[in-house]
Amino acid sequence: MKGKLYLLDTSVLLALVRGNELGKFIRHTFSLENPAVRSLISVVSHGEIWVMAERRNWQAKKRDALAIDCCINNAII
């Protein structure tokens, strides 16, 4: 596999979903939107983030951001 692999933990996923300055910095610095970059997410982080979304009653818009904007759909879990 060519390209870079990055393991994203729960706190990084949260920053990306929130779109805060840290999230923007991470997205830009590590080129997470580049197709050559693959994000790795542990099954633990995957579970933590979705349980957090459920417990905090995240609206559909924020859940969609989690699924799409954080590259979960393209991530290797």
PyMOL Python script that loads the backbone (N, CA, C, O; Angstrom):
from pymol import cmd

cmd.read_pdbstr("""\
ATOM      1  N   MET A   1       0.836  -1.176   0.000  1.00  0.00           N
ATOM      2  CA  MET A   1       0.000   0.000   0.000  1.00  0.00           C
ATOM      3  C   MET A   1       0.882   1.240   0.000  1.00  0.00           C
ATOM      4  O   MET A   1       1.764   1.376   0.847  1.00  0.00           O
ATOM      5  N   LYS A   2       0.649   2.138  -0.940  1.00  0.00           N
ATOM      6  CA  LYS A   2       1.399   3.381  -1.004  1.00  0.00           C
ATOM      7  C   LYS A   2       0.645   4.458  -0.250  1.00  0.00           C
ATOM      8  O   LYS A   2      -0.557   4.343  -0.010  1.00  0.00           O
ATOM      9  N   GLY A   3       1.357   5.495   0.116  1.00  0.00           N
ATOM     10  CA  GLY A   3       0.745   6.588   0.853  1.00  0.00           C
ATOM     11  C   GLY A   3       1.010   6.455   2.332  1.00  0.00           C
ATOM     12  O   GLY A   3       1.698   5.541   2.786  1.00  0.00           O
ATOM     13  N   LYS A   4       0.446   7.392   3.073  1.00  0.00           N
ATOM     14  CA  LYS A   4       0.675   7.415   4.513  1.00  0.00           C
ATOM     15  C   LYS A   4      -0.511   6.846   5.263  1.00  0.00           C
ATOM     16  O   LYS A   4      -1.657   6.946   4.826  1.00  0.00           O
ATOM     17  N   LEU A   5      -0.208   6.243   6.409  1.00  0.00           N
ATOM     18  CA  LEU A   5      -1.228   5.732   7.312  1.00  0.00           C
ATOM     19  C   LEU A   5      -1.142   6.508   8.621  1.00  0.00           C
ATOM     20  O   LEU A   5      -0.054   6.714   9.160  1.00  0.00           O
ATOM     21  N   TYR A   6      -2.287   6.935   9.124  1.00  0.00           N
ATOM     22  CA  TYR A   6      -2.332   7.615  10.416  1.00  0.00           C
ATOM     23  C   TYR A   6      -3.371   6.951  11.295  1.00  0.00           C
ATOM     24  O   TYR A   6      -4.493   6.691  10.859  1.00  0.00           O
ATOM     25  N   LEU A   7      -2.996   6.675  12.537  1.00  0.00           N
ATOM     26  CA  LEU A   7      -3.923   6.125  13.515  1.00  0.00           C
ATOM     27  C   LEU A   7      -4.555   7.291  14.267  1.00  0.00           C
ATOM     28  O   LEU A   7      -3.864   8.028  14.971  1.00  0.00           O
ATOM     29  N   LEU A   8      -5.860   7.456  14.118  1.00  0.00           N
ATOM     30  CA  LEU A   8      -6.586   8.561  14.744  1.00  0.00           C
ATOM     31  C   LEU A   8      -7.243   8.058  16.026  1.00  0.00           C
ATOM     32  O   LEU A   8      -8.010   7.096  16.004  1.00  0.00           O
ATOM     33  N   ASP A   9      -6.938   8.716  17.139  1.00  0.00           N
ATOM     34  CA  ASP A   9      -7.573   8.305  18.389  1.00  0.00           C
ATOM     35  C   ASP A   9      -8.857   9.112  18.599  1.00  0.00           C
ATOM     36  O   ASP A   9      -9.198   9.973  17.788  1.00  0.00           O
ATOM     37  N   THR A  10      -9.551   8.829  19.676  1.00  0.00           N
ATOM     38  CA  THR A  10     -10.851   9.427  19.937  1.00  0.00           C
ATOM     39  C   THR A  10     -10.771  10.950  20.027  1.00  0.00           C
ATOM     40  O   THR A  10     -11.639  11.643  19.495  1.00  0.00           O
ATOM     41  N   SER A  11      -9.757  11.473  20.683  1.00  0.00           N
ATOM     42  CA  SER A  11      -9.656  12.929  20.822  1.00  0.00           C
ATOM     43  C   SER A  11      -9.422  13.612  19.480  1.00  0.00           C
ATOM     44  O   SER A  11      -9.912  14.721  19.263  1.00  0.00           O
ATOM     45  N   VAL A  12      -8.693  12.980  18.589  1.00  0.00           N
ATOM     46  CA  VAL A  12      -8.485  13.534  17.247  1.00  0.00           C
ATOM     47  C   VAL A  12      -9.795  13.506  16.473  1.00  0.00           C
ATOM     48  O   VAL A  12     -10.134  14.479  15.800  1.00  0.00           O
ATOM     49  N   LEU A  13     -10.531  12.408  16.558  1.00  0.00           N
ATOM     50  CA  LEU A  13     -11.820  12.335  15.876  1.00  0.00           C
ATOM     51  C   LEU A  13     -12.765  13.436  16.354  1.00  0.00           C
ATOM     52  O   LEU A  13     -13.457  14.061  15.550  1.00  0.00           O
ATOM     53  N   LEU A  14     -12.789  13.668  17.655  1.00  0.00           N
ATOM     54  CA  LEU A  14     -13.637  14.725  18.204  1.00  0.00           C
ATOM     55  C   LEU A  14     -13.244  16.093  17.663  1.00  0.00           C
ATOM     56  O   LEU A  14     -14.109  16.883  17.288  1.00  0.00           O
ATOM     57  N   ALA A  15     -11.951  16.377  17.620  1.00  0.00           N
ATOM     58  CA  ALA A  15     -11.487  17.664  17.099  1.00  0.00           C
ATOM     59  C   ALA A  15     -11.885  17.829  15.637  1.00  0.00           C
ATOM     60  O   ALA A  15     -12.266  18.923  15.219  1.00  0.00           O
ATOM     61  N   LEU A  16     -11.801  16.760  14.862  1.00  0.00           N
ATOM     62  CA  LEU A  16     -12.186  16.831  13.457  1.00  0.00           C
ATOM     63  C   LEU A  16     -13.679  17.072  13.298  1.00  0.00           C
ATOM     64  O   LEU A  16     -14.084  17.886  12.468  1.00  0.00           O
ATOM     65  N   VAL A  17     -14.494  16.388  14.069  1.00  0.00           N
ATOM     66  CA  VAL A  17     -15.945  16.564  13.989  1.00  0.00           C
ATOM     67  C   VAL A  17     -16.343  17.973  14.410  1.00  0.00           C
ATOM     68  O   VAL A  17     -17.192  18.607  13.785  1.00  0.00           O
ATOM     69  N   ARG A  18     -15.721  18.445  15.470  1.00  0.00           N
ATOM     70  CA  ARG A  18     -16.051  19.782  15.970  1.00  0.00           C
ATOM     71  C   ARG A  18     -15.595  20.870  15.013  1.00  0.00           C
ATOM     72  O   ARG A  18     -16.143  21.972  15.024  1.00  0.00           O
ATOM     73  N   GLY A  19     -14.610  20.581  14.194  1.00  0.00           N
ATOM     74  CA  GLY A  19     -14.122  21.565  13.243  1.00  0.00           C
ATOM     75  C   GLY A  19     -13.444  22.747  13.915  1.00  0.00           C
ATOM     76  O   GLY A  19     -13.387  23.845  13.362  1.00  0.00           O
ATOM     77  N   ASN A  20     -12.929  22.506  15.118  1.00  0.00           N
ATOM     78  CA  ASN A  20     -12.253  23.581  15.843  1.00  0.00           C
ATOM     79  C   ASN A  20     -10.851  23.796  15.276  1.00  0.00           C
ATOM     80  O   ASN A  20     -10.445  23.135  14.320  1.00  0.00           O
ATOM     81  N   GLU A  21     -10.119  24.733  15.884  1.00  0.00           N
ATOM     82  CA  GLU A  21      -8.780  25.052  15.381  1.00  0.00           C
ATOM     83  C   GLU A  21      -7.863  23.833  15.377  1.00  0.00           C
ATOM     84  O   GLU A  21      -7.096  23.638  14.433  1.00  0.00           O
ATOM     85  N   LEU A  22      -7.934  23.019  16.414  1.00  0.00           N
ATOM     86  CA  LEU A  22      -7.115  21.810  16.453  1.00  0.00           C
ATOM     87  C   LEU A  22      -7.491  20.874  15.311  1.00  0.00           C
ATOM     88  O   LEU A  22      -6.615  20.336  14.634  1.00  0.00           O
ATOM     89  N   GLY A  23      -8.781  20.678  15.096  1.00  0.00           N
ATOM     90  CA  GLY A  23      -9.242  19.826  14.005  1.00  0.00           C
ATOM     91  C   GLY A  23      -8.768  20.318  12.649  1.00  0.00           C
ATOM     92  O   GLY A  23      -8.332  19.526  11.813  1.00  0.00           O
ATOM     93  N   LYS A  24      -8.854  21.625  12.430  1.00  0.00           N
ATOM     94  CA  LYS A  24      -8.392  22.214  11.168  1.00  0.00           C
ATOM     95  C   LYS A  24      -6.887  22.030  11.011  1.00  0.00           C
ATOM     96  O   LYS A  24      -6.396  21.729   9.923  1.00  0.00           O
ATOM     97  N   PHE A  25      -6.166  22.215  12.110  1.00  0.00           N
ATOM     98  CA  PHE A  25      -4.714  22.037  12.079  1.00  0.00           C
ATOM     99  C   PHE A  25      -4.356  20.592  11.721  1.00  0.00           C
ATOM    100  O   PHE A  25      -3.495  20.355  10.874  1.00  0.00           O
ATOM    101  N   ILE A  26      -5.009  19.642  12.358  1.00  0.00           N
ATOM    102  CA  ILE A  26      -4.741  18.220  12.095  1.00  0.00           C
ATOM    103  C   ILE A  26      -5.072  17.873  10.653  1.00  0.00           C
ATOM    104  O   ILE A  26      -4.280  17.229   9.965  1.00  0.00           O
ATOM    105  N   ARG A  27      -6.251  18.304  10.196  1.00  0.00           N
ATOM    106  CA  ARG A  27      -6.684  18.006   8.823  1.00  0.00           C
ATOM    107  C   ARG A  27      -5.680  18.550   7.805  1.00  0.00           C
ATOM    108  O   ARG A  27      -5.329  17.868   6.842  1.00  0.00           O
ATOM    109  N   HIS A  28      -5.224  19.782   8.028  1.00  0.00           N
ATOM    110  CA  HIS A  28      -4.291  20.414   7.092  1.00  0.00           C
ATOM    111  C   HIS A  28      -2.882  19.815   7.197  1.00  0.00           C
ATOM    112  O   HIS A  28      -2.271  19.476   6.184  1.00  0.00           O
ATOM    113  N   THR A  29      -2.379  19.691   8.408  1.00  0.00           N
ATOM    114  CA  THR A  29      -1.003  19.218   8.620  1.00  0.00           C
ATOM    115  C   THR A  29      -0.789  17.807   8.093  1.00  0.00           C
ATOM    116  O   THR A  29       0.260  17.501   7.525  1.00  0.00           O
ATOM    117  N   PHE A  30      -1.783  16.954   8.282  1.00  0.00           N
ATOM    118  CA  PHE A  30      -1.631  15.554   7.892  1.00  0.00           C
ATOM    119  C   PHE A  30      -2.355  15.210   6.593  1.00  0.00           C
ATOM    120  O   PHE A  30      -2.446  14.041   6.218  1.00  0.00           O
ATOM    121  N   SER A  31      -2.867  16.231   5.910  1.00  0.00           N
ATOM    122  CA  SER A  31      -3.523  16.063   4.593  1.00  0.00           C
ATOM    123  C   SER A  31      -4.551  14.935   4.607  1.00  0.00           C
ATOM    124  O   SER A  31      -4.541  14.076   3.725  1.00  0.00           O
ATOM    125  N   LEU A  32      -5.429  14.932   5.594  1.00  0.00           N
ATOM    126  CA  LEU A  32      -6.377  13.824   5.760  1.00  0.00           C
ATOM    127  C   LEU A  32      -7.367  13.686   4.602  1.00  0.00           C
ATOM    128  O   LEU A  32      -7.964  12.624   4.427  1.00  0.00           O
ATOM    129  N   GLU A  33      -7.546  14.737   3.818  1.00  0.00           N
ATOM    130  CA  GLU A  33      -8.467  14.656   2.685  1.00  0.00           C
ATOM    131  C   GLU A  33      -7.790  14.148   1.417  1.00  0.00           C
ATOM    132  O   GLU A  33      -8.451  13.932   0.401  1.00  0.00           O
ATOM    133  N   ASN A  34      -6.490  13.959   1.473  1.00  0.00           N
ATOM    134  CA  ASN A  34      -5.738  13.443   0.341  1.00  0.00           C
ATOM    135  C   ASN A  34      -6.050  11.955   0.173  1.00  0.00           C
ATOM    136  O   ASN A  34      -5.929  11.194   1.133  1.00  0.00           O
ATOM    137  N   PRO A  35      -6.449  11.527  -1.026  1.00  0.00           N
ATOM    138  CA  PRO A  35      -6.759  10.106  -1.241  1.00  0.00           C
ATOM    139  C   PRO A  35      -5.589   9.162  -0.962  1.00  0.00           C
ATOM    140  O   PRO A  35      -5.803   7.976  -0.712  1.00  0.00           O
ATOM    141  N   ALA A  36      -4.363   9.668  -1.002  1.00  0.00           N
ATOM    142  CA  ALA A  36      -3.191   8.827  -0.743  1.00  0.00           C
ATOM    143  C   ALA A  36      -2.989   8.589   0.750  1.00  0.00           C
ATOM    144  O   ALA A  36      -2.180   7.748   1.142  1.00  0.00           O
ATOM    145  N   VAL A  37      -3.720   9.324   1.580  1.00  0.00           N
ATOM    146  CA  VAL A  37      -3.605   9.183   3.030  1.00  0.00           C
ATOM    147  C   VAL A  37      -4.749   8.304   3.527  1.00  0.00           C
ATOM    148  O   VAL A  37      -5.912   8.544   3.205  1.00  0.00           O
ATOM    149  N   ARG A  38      -4.411   7.296   4.305  1.00  0.00           N
ATOM    150  CA  ARG A  38      -5.436   6.421   4.880  1.00  0.00           C
ATOM    151  C   ARG A  38      -5.463   6.615   6.379  1.00  0.00           C
ATOM    152  O   ARG A  38      -4.424   6.658   7.038  1.00  0.00           O
ATOM    153  N   SER A  39      -6.661   6.731   6.904  1.00  0.00           N
ATOM    154  CA  SER A  39      -6.832   6.877   8.344  1.00  0.00           C
ATOM    155  C   SER A  39      -7.130   5.522   8.951  1.00  0.00           C
ATOM    156  O   SER A  39      -7.942   4.757   8.432  1.00  0.00           O
ATOM    157  N   LEU A  40      -6.463   5.235  10.056  1.00  0.00           N
ATOM    158  CA  LEU A  40      -6.720   4.022  10.818  1.00  0.00           C
ATOM    159  C   LEU A  40      -7.439   4.426  12.094  1.00  0.00           C
ATOM    160  O   LEU A  40      -7.057   5.400  12.743  1.00  0.00           O
ATOM    161  N   ILE A  41      -8.465   3.693  12.451  1.00  0.00           N
ATOM    162  CA  ILE A  41      -9.215   3.954  13.675  1.00  0.00           C
ATOM    163  C   ILE A  41      -9.363   2.631  14.399  1.00  0.00           C
ATOM    164  O   ILE A  41      -9.844   1.651  13.831  1.00  0.00           O
ATOM    165  N   SER A  42      -8.948   2.608  15.657  1.00  0.00           N
ATOM    166  CA  SER A  42      -9.088   1.361  16.410  1.00  0.00           C
ATOM    167  C   SER A  42     -10.574   1.110  16.666  1.00  0.00           C
ATOM    168  O   SER A  42     -11.389   2.032  16.687  1.00  0.00           O
ATOM    169  N   VAL A  43     -10.889  -0.145  16.856  1.00  0.00           N
ATOM    170  CA  VAL A  43     -12.276  -0.500  17.135  1.00  0.00           C
ATOM    171  C   VAL A  43     -12.727   0.149  18.444  1.00  0.00           C
ATOM    172  O   VAL A  43     -13.912   0.445  18.603  1.00  0.00           O
ATOM    173  N   VAL A  44     -11.819   0.372  19.368  1.00  0.00           N
ATOM    174  CA  VAL A  44     -12.147   1.029  20.637  1.00  0.00           C
ATOM    175  C   VAL A  44     -12.536   2.487  20.387  1.00  0.00           C
ATOM    176  O   VAL A  44     -13.555   2.947  20.902  1.00  0.00           O
ATOM    177  N   SER A  45     -11.737   3.221  19.603  1.00  0.00           N
ATOM    178  CA  SER A  45     -12.065   4.616  19.293  1.00  0.00           C
ATOM    179  C   SER A  45     -13.365   4.704  18.506  1.00  0.00           C
ATOM    180  O   SER A  45     -14.176   5.599  18.740  1.00  0.00           O
ATOM    181  N   HIS A  46     -13.562   3.790  17.587  1.00  0.00           N
ATOM    182  CA  HIS A  46     -14.799   3.755  16.802  1.00  0.00           C
ATOM    183  C   HIS A  46     -15.998   3.605  17.734  1.00  0.00           C
ATOM    184  O   HIS A  46     -16.981   4.333  17.602  1.00  0.00           O
ATOM    185  N   GLY A  47     -15.921   2.680  18.658  1.00  0.00           N
ATOM    186  CA  GLY A  47     -17.008   2.481  19.609  1.00  0.00           C
ATOM    187  C   GLY A  47     -17.191   3.670  20.532  1.00  0.00           C
ATOM    188  O   GLY A  47     -18.322   4.081  20.795  1.00  0.00           O
ATOM    189  N   GLU A  48     -16.097   4.228  21.029  1.00  0.00           N
ATOM    190  CA  GLU A  48     -16.184   5.368  21.946  1.00  0.00           C
ATOM    191  C   GLU A  48     -16.873   6.563  21.300  1.00  0.00           C
ATOM    192  O   GLU A  48     -17.721   7.208  21.918  1.00  0.00           O
ATOM    193  N   ILE A  49     -16.512   6.850  20.076  1.00  0.00           N
ATOM    194  CA  ILE A  49     -17.063   8.032  19.418  1.00  0.00           C
ATOM    195  C   ILE A  49     -18.553   7.881  19.137  1.00  0.00           C
ATOM    196  O   ILE A  49     -19.314   8.841  19.256  1.00  0.00           O
ATOM    197  N   TRP A  50     -18.968   6.663  18.760  1.00  0.00           N
ATOM    198  CA  TRP A  50     -20.395   6.466  18.470  1.00  0.00           C
ATOM    199  C   TRP A  50     -21.222   6.394  19.754  1.00  0.00           C
ATOM    200  O   TRP A  50     -22.370   6.838  19.764  1.00  0.00           O
ATOM    201  N   VAL A  51     -20.676   5.857  20.816  1.00  0.00           N
ATOM    202  CA  VAL A  51     -21.379   5.866  22.105  1.00  0.00           C
ATOM    203  C   VAL A  51     -21.508   7.305  22.600  1.00  0.00           C
ATOM    204  O   VAL A  51     -22.552   7.697  23.120  1.00  0.00           O
ATOM    205  N   MET A  52     -20.449   8.085  22.438  1.00  0.00           N
ATOM    206  CA  MET A  52     -20.497   9.491  22.828  1.00  0.00           C
ATOM    207  C   MET A  52     -21.582  10.230  22.036  1.00  0.00           C
ATOM    208  O   MET A  52     -22.335  11.024  22.599  1.00  0.00           O
ATOM    209  N   ALA A  53     -21.653   9.968  20.757  1.00  0.00           N
ATOM    210  CA  ALA A  53     -22.673  10.608  19.924  1.00  0.00           C
ATOM    211  C   ALA A  53     -24.073  10.237  20.406  1.00  0.00           C
ATOM    212  O   ALA A  53     -24.966  11.084  20.448  1.00  0.00           O
ATOM    213  N   GLU A  54     -24.257   8.989  20.764  1.00  0.00           N
ATOM    214  CA  GLU A  54     -25.557   8.523  21.254  1.00  0.00           C
ATOM    215  C   GLU A  54     -25.908   9.161  22.594  1.00  0.00           C
ATOM    216  O   GLU A  54     -27.018   9.663  22.776  1.00  0.00           O
ATOM    217  N   ARG A  55     -24.969   9.142  23.526  1.00  0.00           N
ATOM    218  CA  ARG A  55     -25.220   9.679  24.876  1.00  0.00           C
ATOM    219  C   ARG A  55     -25.441  11.178  24.883  1.00  0.00           C
ATOM    220  O   ARG A  55     -26.190  11.698  25.710  1.00  0.00           O
ATOM    221  N   ARG A  56     -24.796  11.865  23.970  1.00  0.00           N
ATOM    222  CA  ARG A  56     -24.933  13.330  23.925  1.00  0.00           C
ATOM    223  C   ARG A  56     -26.023  13.777  22.958  1.00  0.00           C
ATOM    224  O   ARG A  56     -26.197  14.968  22.702  1.00  0.00           O
ATOM    225  N   ASN A  57     -26.747  12.804  22.430  1.00  0.00           N
ATOM    226  CA  ASN A  57     -27.872  13.093  21.518  1.00  0.00           C
ATOM    227  C   ASN A  57     -27.469  13.989  20.354  1.00  0.00           C
ATOM    228  O   ASN A  57     -28.154  14.959  20.032  1.00  0.00           O
ATOM    229  N   TRP A  58     -26.339  13.645  19.727  1.00  0.00           N
ATOM    230  CA  TRP A  58     -25.912  14.426  18.580  1.00  0.00           C
ATOM    231  C   TRP A  58     -26.983  14.360  17.508  1.00  0.00           C
ATOM    232  O   TRP A  58     -27.541  13.297  17.237  1.00  0.00           O
ATOM    233  N   GLN A  59     -27.263  15.488  16.906  1.00  0.00           N
ATOM    234  CA  GLN A  59     -28.239  15.567  15.825  1.00  0.00           C
ATOM    235  C   GLN A  59     -27.671  14.907  14.565  1.00  0.00           C
ATOM    236  O   GLN A  59     -26.472  14.647  14.469  1.00  0.00           O
ATOM    237  N   ALA A  60     -28.554  14.646  13.613  1.00  0.00           N
ATOM    238  CA  ALA A  60     -28.161  13.962  12.381  1.00  0.00           C
ATOM    239  C   ALA A  60     -27.029  14.687  11.665  1.00  0.00           C
ATOM    240  O   ALA A  60     -26.141  14.042  11.107  1.00  0.00           O
ATOM    241  N   LYS A  61     -27.047  16.012  11.672  1.00  0.00           N
ATOM    242  CA  LYS A  61     -26.009  16.780  10.980  1.00  0.00           C
ATOM    243  C   LYS A  61     -24.625  16.479  11.555  1.00  0.00           C
ATOM    244  O   LYS A  61     -23.661  16.305  10.809  1.00  0.00           O
ATOM    245  N   LYS A  62     -24.532  16.420  12.873  1.00  0.00           N
ATOM    246  CA  LYS A  62     -23.242  16.156  13.510  1.00  0.00           C
ATOM    247  C   LYS A  62     -22.831  14.692  13.318  1.00  0.00           C
ATOM    248  O   LYS A  62     -21.648  14.398  13.145  1.00  0.00           O
ATOM    249  N   ARG A  63     -23.796  13.782  13.348  1.00  0.00           N
ATOM    250  CA  ARG A  63     -23.472  12.372  13.087  1.00  0.00           C
ATOM    251  C   ARG A  63     -23.002  12.173  11.656  1.00  0.00           C
ATOM    252  O   ARG A  63     -22.100  11.376  11.396  1.00  0.00           O
ATOM    253  N   ASP A  64     -23.619  12.902  10.723  1.00  0.00           N
ATOM    254  CA  ASP A  64     -23.173  12.833   9.328  1.00  0.00           C
ATOM    255  C   ASP A  64     -21.748  13.353   9.205  1.00  0.00           C
ATOM    256  O   ASP A  64     -20.940  12.794   8.463  1.00  0.00           O
ATOM    257  N   ALA A  65     -21.441  14.421   9.931  1.00  0.00           N
ATOM    258  CA  ALA A  65     -20.082  14.958   9.919  1.00  0.00           C
ATOM    259  C   ALA A  65     -19.109  13.924  10.452  1.00  0.00           C
ATOM    260  O   ALA A  65     -18.000  13.778   9.939  1.00  0.00           O
ATOM    261  N   LEU A  66     -19.526  13.211  11.477  1.00  0.00           N
ATOM    262  CA  LEU A  66     -18.684  12.163  12.046  1.00  0.00           C
ATOM    263  C   LEU A  66     -18.419  11.075  11.014  1.00  0.00           C
ATOM    264  O   LEU A  66     -17.284  10.629  10.851  1.00  0.00           O
ATOM    265  N   ALA A  67     -19.454  10.658  10.331  1.00  0.00           N
ATOM    266  CA  ALA A  67     -19.317   9.571   9.361  1.00  0.00           C
ATOM    267  C   ALA A  67     -18.560   9.994   8.106  1.00  0.00           C
ATOM    268  O   ALA A  67     -17.764   9.223   7.570  1.00  0.00           O
ATOM    269  N   ILE A  68     -18.802  11.192   7.645  1.00  0.00           N
ATOM    270  CA  ILE A  68     -18.225  11.623   6.368  1.00  0.00           C
ATOM    271  C   ILE A  68     -16.985  12.474   6.563  1.00  0.00           C
ATOM    272  O   ILE A  68     -15.925  12.163   6.019  1.00  0.00           O
ATOM    273  N   ASP A  69     -17.108  13.546   7.333  1.00  0.00           N
ATOM    274  CA  ASP A  69     -16.039  14.531   7.443  1.00  0.00           C
ATOM    275  C   ASP A  69     -14.798  13.975   8.119  1.00  0.00           C
ATOM    276  O   ASP A  69     -13.689  14.429   7.840  1.00  0.00           O
ATOM    277  N   CYS A  70     -14.963  13.017   8.989  1.00  0.00           N
ATOM    278  CA  CYS A  70     -13.804  12.445   9.692  1.00  0.00           C
ATOM    279  C   CYS A  70     -13.230  11.244   8.986  1.00  0.00           C
ATOM    280  O   CYS A  70     -12.400  10.531   9.551  1.00  0.00           O
ATOM    281  N   CYS A  71     -13.647  11.011   7.785  1.00  0.00           N
ATOM    282  CA  CYS A  71     -13.082   9.940   6.970  1.00  0.00           C
ATOM    283  C   CYS A  71     -13.385   8.554   7.515  1.00  0.00           C
ATOM    284  O   CYS A  71     -12.714   7.591   7.144  1.00  0.00           O
ATOM    285  N   ILE A  72     -14.373   8.429   8.380  1.00  0.00           N
ATOM    286  CA  ILE A  72     -14.697   7.108   8.905  1.00  0.00           C
ATOM    287  C   ILE A  72     -15.136   6.174   7.786  1.00  0.00           C
ATOM    288  O   ILE A  72     -14.851   4.977   7.833  1.00  0.00           O
ATOM    289  N   ASN A  73     -15.825   6.706   6.779  1.00  0.00           N
ATOM    290  CA  ASN A  73     -16.266   5.852   5.695  1.00  0.00           C
ATOM    291  C   ASN A  73     -15.088   5.289   4.908  1.00  0.00           C
ATOM    292  O   ASN A  73     -15.213   4.241   4.274  1.00  0.00           O
ATOM    293  N   ASN A  74     -13.940   5.978   4.942  1.00  0.00           N
ATOM    294  CA  ASN A  74     -12.757   5.515   4.220  1.00  0.00           C
ATOM    295  C   ASN A  74     -11.685   4.964   5.145  1.00  0.00           C
ATOM    296  O   ASN A  74     -10.636   4.509   4.690  1.00  0.00           O
ATOM    297  N   ALA A  75     -11.949   5.006   6.422  1.00  0.00           N
ATOM    298  CA  ALA A  75     -10.945   4.578   7.393  1.00  0.00           C
ATOM    299  C   ALA A  75     -10.896   3.058   7.486  1.00  0.00           C
ATOM    300  O   ALA A  75     -11.858   2.353   7.183  1.00  0.00           O
ATOM    301  N   ILE A  76      -9.759   2.602   7.909  1.00  0.00           N
ATOM    302  CA  ILE A  76      -9.577   1.174   8.179  1.00  0.00           C
ATOM    303  C   ILE A  76      -9.758   0.994   9.675  1.00  0.00           C
ATOM    304  O   ILE A  76      -9.026   1.582  10.471  1.00  0.00           O
ATOM    305  N   ILE A  77     -10.722   0.190  10.051  1.00  0.00           N
ATOM    306  CA  ILE A  77     -11.015  -0.039  11.480  1.00  0.00           C
ATOM    307  C   ILE A  77     -10.468  -1.390  11.864  1.00  0.00           C
ATOM    308  O   ILE A  77     -10.595  -1.802  13.017  1.00  0.00           O
TER     309      ILE A  77
END
""", "prot")
cmd.dss("prot")
cmd.show_as("cartoon", "prot")
cmd.util.cbc("prot")
cmd.orient("prot")
